[in-house]
């Protein structure tokens, strides 16, 4: 019984560490609307951000050529009873329910909506009939791994290596003698 509990705790901690490591590498880049209507400035401790809303009974278009997934963040000026947003991808309408998460300086913040773009569409449209809603769209950017760089100077042949330790740091020093050749690669 104790073994099962220990294994369960270990497994849960491992999953949470992996989830934390996975979210650490994800960054988002804001996208521009092709036809934005009005804009409002949301001032938070993290920074100032513009959110946009469409003209009445119109949709806002975003160019998503070559993207795999996007994130839509939304705010409103008043508290709405059943908030919804309609996303149009290749003339297919999908309705998403919005869930309020916080209130900042009179603005109602809603949970971000992550959308995976299937079929590589050129553009998507955001339609919301409530005039109190403002939107901002972000592209998900996964950083590319950096290539490993080799040291500039590699010593191939030397007389010996001495390792010096001082204050918990160590350094390698190469000795050169007349009996040995000095060779290195660039």
Secondary structure, DSSP 8 states (H G I E B T S, - for coil): -HHHHHHHHHHHHHHHHHHHHHHHTEEEEE--BSS--EEEEEE-SS-EEEEEE-STT--EEEE-TT-SEEEEEEEESS--SS-EEEEEETTEEEEEE--EEEEETTEEEE--EEEE--S--SEEEEE-S-TTEEEEEEEEEE---------S-EEEE-SEEEEEEETTEEEEEEE--TTS--EEE-
